[in-house]
Amino acid sequence: MSTIDPQLVKQLREKTNAGMMDCKKALAEVGGDMEKAEDILRKKGIASAGKKASRAAKEGVVASYIHLQGKVGVLVEINCETDFVAKNDIFRDFVKDITLHIAASHPTYVKRDEVPESVLEREREVYRGQVVGKPANIIEKIVEGKLDKFYSSICLLDQAFIKNPDQSIQELVTAKIAELGENIVIRRFTRYMVGEEVESE
């Protein structure tokens, strides 16, 4: 497979709202031809998924998962647009996958903009301390790269899906939006583990 210019991937992503890996695969399939790659994404319904992401999602389910030995429990709210989809088996299986993923991967936040600035600044300081002696612009690039990795460890949507590590949870959500034809939003979750520290109020 020929190497695809990341700039092309970025352009296709901005145009279609499809996931990074979907864009890369589509471009590789057609040797970097933007129009043909967009057609591939549209045929798969992935391009239209991005447009659906702005629609209101006020139906859905609250689901729970308790690990067999009762050591880990997860409660999650996932929304869709209609009660019809909320009762759909594909949606229900997706919700179950998300609860299992949260139990196994221990995210702290749903998405990046939920991470407090104080947490990010603390991480930045640590990373800057790890790369002293380089030019300031290089240090900041390294710090931002490390921050991306940090997001993928604590933000659910950035994490690699436990059942398919080549796909992020965000890409899984986008695929389900394309499959079900409705906006889907992982609204919030709580994960409990026996014996873990509880932050004092």
DRENTORTI-274251 format. One line per 5 residues: number of its first residue (from 1); their letters; for each residue x, y, z of N, C-alpha, C. Coordinates in pm, 1 decimal. Last residue first. Layout:
! DRENTORTI-274251
NUM) A) X/Y/Z/X/Y/Z/X/Y/Z; ...
//
This chain:
! DRENTORTI-274251
201) ESEVE) -1489.9/1543.9/4833.9/-1564.8/1657.6/4773.9/-1492.6/1787.1/4802.6; -1223.3/1322.5/4766.2/-1307.4/1393.2/4863.5/-1368.9/1515.6/4796.8; -1231.7/1044.3/4553.2/-1188.1/1183.8/4571.3/-1281.2/1253.5/4668.6; -1162.9/727.5/4666.4/-1271.3/817.2/4630.4/-1224.5/958.9/4657.3; -966.5/457.2/4547.0/-971.3/584.4/4621.1/-1090.6/667.0/4573.8
196) EGVMY) -1119.7/129.7/4529.2/-1045.2/242.5/4472.1/-1063.1/367.9/4558.4; -1266.9/-86.3/4628.7/-1143.5/-49.7/4696.9/-1068.1/70.2/4639.2; -1406.8/-181.1/4322.9/-1399.1/-208.6/4465.8/-1262.9/-165.6/4520.2; -1484.6/73.3/4100.3/-1403.2/-43.3/4124.5/-1388.4/-61.0/4275.9; -1708.6/216.9/3864.5/-1673.0/190.6/4003.9/-1582.2/68.4/4010.3
191) RTFRR) -1767.1/469.9/3641.2/-1705.3/338.0/3656.8/-1664.1/324.3/3803.3; -2010.6/633.7/3452.1/-1944.8/622.5/3582.2/-1889.2/481.2/3590.7; -2069.2/856.7/3173.8/-2052.9/724.4/3234.3/-1992.1/738.4/3372.8; -2250.4/1020.4/2907.2/-2173.6/1019.4/3034.1/-2162.5/875.9/3084.3; -2314.1/1005.0/2624.5/-2335.6/1125.8/2704.7/-2247.3/1129.0/2829.6
186) IVINE) -2239.8/930.1/2315.6/-2210.0/873.8/2448.1/-2210.9/993.7/2542.7; -2477.0/955.0/2063.2/-2388.6/1030.3/2152.4/-2366.7/951.6/2280.8; -2567.4/935.0/1728.9/-2547.2/859.7/1853.1/-2445.2/935.3/1936.8; -2800.8/1003.6/1471.2/-2691.6/1050.6/1556.0/-2687.4/966.8/1683.9; -2879.8/737.7/1239.0/-2916.5/835.9/1341.3/-2793.5/882.1/1416.5
181) GLEAI) -2822.0/519.7/1079.6/-2883.2/638.2/1018.4/-2931.3/742.6/1116.9; -2690.1/288.2/1146.2/-2827.7/305.7/1196.7/-2898.5/429.1/1141.3; -2441.9/312.8/1012.8/-2519.6/188.7/1003.4/-2666.3/209.2/1040.6; -2349.7/566.3/1083.7/-2368.5/532.8/942.1/-2460.4/411.8/926.3; -2335.4/529.6/1358.7/-2421.4/636.7/1306.2/-2453.1/606.5/1159.7
176) KATVL) -2141.9/329.0/1366.8/-2279.1/296.1/1409.0/-2378.7/402.8/1362.0; -1918.5/472.2/1280.2/-1963.6/356.3/1201.8/-2107.8/319.5/1237.8; -1895.3/656.4/1489.5/-1922.8/704.0/1353.6/-1976.2/590.9/1265.6; -1827.8/478.7/1699.3/-1951.7/557.9/1707.1/-1991.7/603.6/1566.8; -1579.0/392.9/1602.7/-1686.1/295.1/1623.2/-1821.3/366.2/1627.1
171) EQISQ) -1438.4/630.9/1613.6/-1461.7/569.0/1482.3/-1571.7/463.7/1490.3; -1435.6/664.0/1893.4/-1499.9/765.5/1808.0/-1531.3/707.9/1669.4; -1281.7/445.3/1967.0/-1423.4/446.6/2006.4/-1498.9/550.0/1922.5; -1074.5/346.5/1685.7/-1098.7/421.3/1810.0/-1247.3/411.8/1843.7; -936.2/46.8/1566.0/-1048.2/141.2/1557.9/-1062.6/214.1/1691.6
166) DPNKI) -751.0/-141.3/1612.8/-725.6/-52.5/1498.2/-831.1/57.0/1486.5; -848.5/-301.4/1821.5/-754.8/-193.0/1855.2/-718.9/-99.6/1739.0; -1132.6/-422.4/1883.8/-1066.0/-393.9/1755.7/-971.1/-275.0/1775.1; -1213.8/-450.5/2141.7/-1241.7/-562.8/2051.1/-1175.4/-544.6/1913.9; -1138.8/-205.7/2259.2/-1075.3/-330.8/2306.2/-1099.2/-449.1/2211.7
161) FAQDL) -1056.8/74.5/2065.5/-1164.2/-17.5/2104.0/-1104.1/-153.1/2141.5; -846.1/319.9/2191.2/-858.7/211.3/2093.0/-961.2/111.9/2148.2; -981.6/642.4/2289.3/-921.8/512.0/2318.5/-940.4/413.9/2202.8; -1117.9/872.9/2244.2/-983.4/863.0/2186.5/-922.3/724.5/2203.2; -1351.8/846.9/2389.9/-1362.2/854.4/2244.3/-1227.3/840.2/2174.6
156) LCISS) -1248.0/843.6/2662.5/-1315.4/728.4/2602.7/-1313.0/732.7/2449.5; -940.5/958.4/2768.6/-1066.9/997.8/2703.9/-1126.0/879.8/2627.9; -696.4/854.5/2865.1/-800.4/894.6/2961.9/-935.9/930.8/2900.1; -532.2/776.7/2657.0/-537.8/689.9/2774.7/-652.9/726.8/2867.7; -549.5/967.2/2466.3/-592.7/832.9/2426.8/-591.5/735.3/2544.1
151) YFKDL) -437.2/1184.9/2603.1/-581.9/1183.4/2572.7/-629.2/1041.6/2542.1; -167.7/1102.3/2592.0/-235.1/1113.6/2720.9/-387.4/1109.2/2702.2; -117.8/1132.6/2322.4/-109.3/997.9/2380.2/-182.7/994.1/2515.0; -139.3/1407.7/2308.5/-229.5/1323.9/2228.3/-234.7/1182.4/2285.1; 78.1/1477.9/2467.9/-57.0/1509.6/2515.7/-161.6/1428.1/2439.3
146) KGEVI) 289.2/1413.3/2306.0/271.1/1334.7/2429.0/130.6/1356.3/2485.4; 250.0/1612.9/2113.9/245.9/1470.8/2075.5/220.4/1381.4/2195.6; 291.7/1840.9/2268.3/158.5/1818.3/2209.3/141.9/1672.6/2166.2; 566.9/1802.2/2328.7/468.2/1808.9/2436.9/327.4/1779.4/2382.7; 679.6/1822.6/2074.1/692.9/1696.9/2148.4/586.2/1689.5/2258.0
141) KEIIN) 616.4/2090.8/2021.2/566.6/1984.3/1931.9/570.3/1849.7/2003.2; 756.4/2220.2/2228.6/609.3/2228.3/2224.6/548.3/2121.0/2134.9; 1023.5/2158.6/2155.0/969.6/2112.6/2284.3/816.6/2111.1/2279.3; 1040.4/2299.8/1916.9/1051.8/2152.9/1913.5/992.0/2094.5/2041.3; 1026.3/2562.2/2010.1/921.8/2513.3/1917.1/922.8/2360.3/1907.0
136) APKGV) 1259.2/2576.7/2181.1/1122.7/2590.6/2235.3/1015.6/2533.5/2142.8; 1517.5/2327.6/2129.4/1454.6/2457.2/2097.6/1307.2/2458.2/2140.3; 1613.6/2138.5/2428.1/1581.6/2146.7/2285.2/1520.6/2284.1/2257.4; 1647.4/2124.2/2701.6/1766.6/2137.6/2617.9/1741.7/2138.3/2469.0; 1403.1/1878.5/2816.5/1482.1/2002.3/2830.3/1600.3/2002.9/2733.0
131) VQGRY) 1189.1/1692.7/2826.1/1257.5/1724.4/2698.6/1335.2/1856.2/2706.0; 1068.6/1661.1/3071.2/1130.4/1541.9/3012.4/1213.4/1574.1/2887.3; 950.6/1901.3/3126.0/1064.0/1860.7/3209.2/1138.6/1741.3/3153.2; 738.1/1886.5/2951.9/844.3/1986.2/2926.2/970.3/1951.0/3004.5; 587.7/1689.6/3082.7/646.3/1660.5/2951.4/759.1/1758.9/2917.8
126) VERER) 512.2/1829.4/3316.1/588.3/1705.2/3327.8/660.5/1676.9/3196.0; 363.0/2037.0/3198.9/482.6/2067.8/3279.9/573.1/1945.0/3292.7; 152.2/1894.0/3081.2/245.6/1971.3/2997.1/375.8/1999.6/3071.4; 21.6/1799.2/3311.1/85.1/1705.4/3217.5/188.9/1777.0/3131.9; -70.3/2042.5/3414.5/19.1/1958.9/3495.4/94.0/1859.6/3406.0
121) ELVSE) -239.1/2120.1/3208.8/-120.7/2201.9/3237.5/-19.0/2123.6/3319.9; -439.5/1925.4/3225.3/-357.1/1935.7/3104.1/-227.6/2011.2/3131.9; -547.5/1986.4/3474.9/-491.7/1852.6/3450.7/-396.6/1857.2/3331.0; -642.1/2245.9/3429.9/-540.3/2223.3/3534.1/-471.3/2088.0/3516.3; -842.4/2210.4/3242.0/-718.1/2276.3/3199.7/-606.1/2252.4/3301.1
116) PVEDR) -1010.5/1891.7/3251.0/-984.1/2024.8/3308.1/-848.2/2079.2/3264.1; -1165.8/1741.9/2979.5/-1046.3/1734.5/3064.7/-1014.7/1874.3/3118.1; -1364.6/1777.6/2799.6/-1406.1/1760.5/2939.6/-1285.7/1759.3/3034.9; -1262.3/1779.3/2546.1/-1296.4/1909.6/2605.0/-1351.3/1900.4/2747.1; -1223.2/1499.7/2487.9/-1112.1/1588.7/2522.1/-1153.6/1716.8/2591.6
111) KVYTP) -1479.5/1287.7/2642.1/-1407.0/1349.9/2530.6/-1307.7/1453.6/2580.1; -1531.3/1140.0/2882.2/-1586.4/1095.8/2753.3/-1502.2/1152.1/2639.8; -1275.0/1043.6/3122.8/-1364.4/1142.4/3059.3/-1419.0/1084.0/2929.9; -1141.0/818.3/3198.4/-1183.7/910.9/3303.3/-1287.0/1010.6/3251.2; -1144.3/461.8/3120.7/-1131.5/603.9/3083.5/-1180.1/691.8/3198.4
106) HSAAI) -1089.2/167.5/3158.6/-1085.0/268.1/3263.9/-1062.4/412.6/3215.0; -1103.9/-63.8/3008.1/-1003.3/37.7/2972.0/-996.3/158.2/3066.3; -1305.6/-237.2/3108.0/-1170.2/-287.7/3082.6/-1065.8/-177.1/3069.8; -1533.6/-76.4/3136.9/-1490.0/-160.7/3248.8/-1343.6/-202.2/3231.7; -1547.9/29.5/2879.9/-1523.1/119.4/2993.8/-1472.4/39.6/3113.3
101) HLTID) -1607.3/-205.1/2733.3/-1485.1/-129.9/2706.2/-1448.7/-40.0/2825.2; -1857.6/-271.7/2834.4/-1744.4/-364.7/2852.9/-1612.2/-291.9/2834.4; -2001.9/-49.6/2742.7/-1991.8/-74.4/2888.1/-1875.1/-168.8/2918.1; -1971.4/-82.7/2464.1/-1917.2/37.5/2529.2/-1902.9/15.1/2679.5; -2107.6/-322.3/2417.2/-1963.7/-312.8/2386.8/-1899.1/-194.8/2459.1
96) KVFDR) -2367.9/-237.7/2483.0/-2302.0/-341.6/2563.9/-2149.6/-338.3/2543.4; -2410.1/-59.0/2275.6/-2410.6/-9.4/2413.8/-2338.7/-108.7/2505.5; -2408.3/-240.8/2061.2/-2309.7/-132.8/2066.3/-2296.4/-80.0/2210.0; -2635.8/-387.8/2120.0/-2505.0/-455.1/2120.4/-2391.6/-353.2/2130.0; -2828.4/-185.1/2085.5/-2811.4/-249.6/2217.0/-2675.9/-320.1/2227.8
91) FIDNK) -2803.2/-133.2/1810.9/-2775.6/-27.3/1909.0/-2747.1/-87.9/2046.3; -2884.4/-380.9/1714.0/-2751.2/-330.5/1677.7/-2708.8/-223.1/1778.2; -3148.5/-401.3/1811.8/-3044.7/-493.0/1861.2/-2903.6/-443.9/1831.4; -3333.2/-109.8/1909.7/-3272.9/-189.9/1803.8/-3158.5/-276.0/1858.9; -3429.7/71.2/2081.7/-3470.5/-67.6/2106.3/-3407.3/-164.9/2006.1
86) AVFDT) -3332.7/307.6/1982.3/-3292.9/271.4/2119.3/-3326.2/125.2/2150.1; -3471.8/325.8/1741.9/-3330.2/284.5/1737.9/-3283.4/240.4/1876.4; -3721.8/403.6/1855.1/-3712.9/288.5/1765.5/-3568.8/235.6/1760.9; -3677.8/639.9/1978.3/-3702.1/525.2/2064.5/-3688.0/395.6/1983.9; -3421.4/837.5/1816.6/-3557.5/783.3/1829.3/-3561.6/662.7/1922.0
81) ECNIE) -3154.8/926.3/1838.2/-3260.9/1022.6/1805.5/-3402.1/969.4/1831.0; -2959.7/836.3/2131.2/-2983.8/831.4/1986.8/-3103.2/924.3/1960.9; -2713.4/810.8/2395.9/-2832.6/867.0/2333.0/-2836.6/843.7/2182.3; -2619.8/642.8/2682.0/-2591.8/660.6/2539.3/-2721.3/701.0/2470.4; -2480.2/635.1/2993.1/-2595.3/686.4/2918.8/-2551.4/710.1/2775.8
76) VLVGV) -2368.5/373.5/3213.4/-2345.1/463.7/3099.6/-2477.7/510.2/3039.2; -2187.7/229.1/3468.3/-2319.4/284.1/3436.0/-2296.1/385.7/3325.0; -2011.4/-55.1/3581.9/-2017.4/59.2/3490.7/-2163.3/98.2/3469.0; -1798.3/-209.2/3824.0/-1931.7/-179.8/3773.2/-1929.4/-54.4/3686.8; -1597.1/-469.9/3949.5/-1605.1/-349.8/3866.5/-1748.3/-332.4/3817.3
71) KGQLH) -1642.0/-691.9/4107.3/-1532.5/-601.8/4145.5/-1537.4/-469.2/4070.1; -1810.3/-907.2/4058.2/-1862.9/-792.2/4130.6/-1757.2/-693.0/4174.5; -1722.6/-1104.7/3896.9/-1690.3/-1118.7/4039.0/-1740.9/-999.0/4121.4; -1824.0/-1005.6/3644.8/-1871.0/-1130.4/3707.0/-1842.0/-1142.7/3855.4; -1902.2/-657.7/3644.4/-1807.1/-765.1/3615.9/-1845.3/-886.8/3699.4
66) IYSAV) -2191.9/-517.7/3532.4/-2120.6/-555.9/3654.5/-2031.8/-673.6/3619.1; -2319.4/-252.5/3359.1/-2243.3/-376.6/3344.5/-2172.1/-401.1/3476.3; -2605.7/-77.1/3233.2/-2506.8/-108.8/3337.0/-2435.7/-238.6/3302.2; -2743.5/208.9/3060.6/-2711.6/66.4/3071.2/-2606.3/44.2/3178.4; -2993.9/401.8/2944.4/-2893.7/398.4/3051.7/-2868.7/249.8/3073.7
61) VGEKA) -3056.0/496.1/2601.1/-3064.7/405.6/2716.6/-2961.5/441.7/2822.2; -3260.9/705.3/2384.7/-3144.5/623.1/2417.3/-3167.0/536.0/2538.5; -3321.5/1046.8/2280.4/-3367.8/914.5/2323.0/-3244.2/834.0/2362.1; -3198.0/1267.7/2184.6/-3261.2/1278.5/2316.6/-3326.4/1149.4/2364.0; -2993.9/1426.5/1990.9/-3009.6/1286.7/2031.7/-3065.4/1286.1/2173.5
56) ARSAK) -3003.4/1645.9/1712.5/-3032.8/1623.7/1855.0/-3055.7/1475.9/1882.8; -2728.4/1644.7/1478.5/-2870.5/1634.6/1511.1/-2891.5/1600.3/1658.1; -2466.0/1635.0/1412.0/-2512.7/1762.0/1469.1/-2660.6/1755.3/1510.9; -2417.8/1390.5/1295.7/-2363.2/1413.9/1430.0/-2410.2/1544.5/1492.6; -2489.5/1377.6/1034.6/-2591.8/1339.6/1134.2/-2548.3/1375.2/1275.6
51) KGASA) -2253.1/1436.1/909.0/-2362.2/1535.0/902.1/-2469.3/1506.2/1006.8; -2109.4/1201.5/955.8/-2062.7/1329.0/1012.5/-2171.8/1433.7/1015.2; -2244.5/1019.2/799.3/-2249.2/1005.3/945.5/-2207.8/1134.8/1013.1; -2185.2/1058.5/536.2/-2308.9/1119.3/586.0/-2319.8/1111.4/737.6; -1950.2/908.2/516.5/-1945.4/1054.2/497.5/-2069.9/1121.0/556.2
46) IGKKR) -2038.2/646.7/544.9/-1953.5/704.7/649.5/-1951.4/856.6/639.2; -2168.9/510.3/350.8/-2251.7/585.7/445.2/-2172.2/654.9/553.5; -2037.1/390.1/149.6/-2039.8/316.4/277.4/-2127.6/387.0/380.4; -2061.6/591.9/-37.2/-2127.5/463.1/-61.7/-2139.6/383.1/67.0; -1897.6/785.0/78.3/-2041.8/811.2/66.5/-2119.2/681.3/45.5
41) LIDEA) -1647.3/667.2/55.3/-1700.8/695.9/188.9/-1851.9/718.6/183.8; -1628.0/660.5/-226.1/-1621.7/535.4/-147.7/-1684.8/556.3/-10.7; -1632.2/933.7/-283.7/-1741.3/846.8/-332.1/-1746.3/716.1/-253.2; -1388.5/1011.8/-175.3/-1513.0/1065.5/-117.4/-1631.8/979.0/-158.8; -1219.7/878.8/-349.7/-1217.8/842.4/-207.3/-1345.8/890.7/-138.9
36) KEMDG) -1272.1/1015.8/-586.1/-1307.5/873.2/-577.8/-1312.8/826.8/-432.6; -1173.1/1269.5/-510.6/-1314.0/1251.6/-549.9/-1357.8/1106.9/-536.2; -892.2/1219.2/-451.0/-986.9/1273.7/-351.6/-1133.6/1244.7/-385.5; -679.2/959.9/-502.2/-777.0/1042.2/-574.5/-888.2/1087.3/-478.8; -497.8/782.7/-386.4/-490.4/924.0/-348.8/-587.2/1016.3/-422.4
31) GVEAL) -558.5/522.4/-477.9/-430.9/585.6/-510.3/-426.0/735.2/-488.4; -785.2/412.1/-375.3/-795.7/477.7/-507.2/-669.9/557.4/-542.3; -712.6/304.4/-131.0/-785.8/219.9/-225.8/-786.0/278.0/-367.9; -614.7/521.2/4.6/-520.4/416.0/-36.4/-582.2/328.1/-145.0; -852.9/658.5/58.7/-751.4/720.2/-28.5/-652.5/615.9/-81.0
26) AKKCD) -974.6/473.9/234.4/-1041.6/511.4/108.5/-941.4/571.2/10.5; -790.9/469.1/447.1/-819.3/347.1/371.4/-880.3/379.5/235.4; -807.8/737.1/534.6/-679.3/682.0/490.4/-701.2/559.3/402.2; -1075.2/752.5/613.8/-1024.7/839.6/507.4/-896.7/782.2/446.9; -1076.0/566.4/823.3/-1164.4/546.0/708.3/-1115.6/626.8/588.9
21) MMGAN) -895.0/687.9/1002.4/-860.5/559.2/940.7/-946.5/529.8/817.7; -1042.3/926.3/1071.3/-908.8/932.5/1011.8/-873.8/802.7/937.5; -1396.1/926.8/987.8/-1281.8/903.4/1076.1/-1150.2/900.6/999.8; -1562.9/1199.0/812.0/-1537.7/1057.2/838.8/-1413.7/1044.1/927.7; -1619.2/1452.4/728.8/-1639.5/1423.4/871.3/-1619.1/1276.0/905.5
16) TKERL) -1563.7/1533.3/468.8/-1665.5/1429.8/489.1/-1702.8/1404.3/634.8; -1375.5/1739.1/476.6/-1481.7/1744.2/376.2/-1597.5/1650.0/410.2; -1196.2/1663.7/671.5/-1269.8/1789.6/688.7/-1389.7/1796.9/595.8; -1100.0/1427.9/551.3/-1169.8/1421.6/679.7/-1254.5/1546.0/702.1; -971.5/1526.7/330.8/-1087.1/1438.2/311.0/-1169.5/1429.5/438.5
11) QKVLQ) -766.7/1673.2/459.6/-863.5/1740.5/371.3/-990.8/1657.8/354.5; -629.2/1464.8/592.7/-689.2/1575.4/668.7/-797.5/1645.8/586.3; -537.4/1318.1/375.3/-626.1/1253.6/473.1/-702.2/1360.8/550.8; -367.0/1507.6/262.4/-484.1/1459.9/185.7/-587.3/1398.2/279.7; -177.6/1523.0/464.2/-251.9/1644.1/428.6/-379.8/1607.8/352.4
6) PDITS) -53.0/1274.8/463.5/-142.5/1308.3/575.3/-229.7/1432.3/547.7; -39.4/1088.7/170.2/-3.6/1218.3/227.9/-102.3/1254.2/340.0; 12.8/744.4/198.5/-82.3/852.1/166.6/-41.8/978.2/241.6; 218.1/506.6/50.8/201.8/600.1/161.5/111.5/714.6/117.8; 64.8/213.2/-94.0/147.6/333.6/-102.3/117.9/427.2/14.9
1) M) 85.3/-119.8/0.0/0.0/0.0/0.0/88.7/124.6/0.0
//
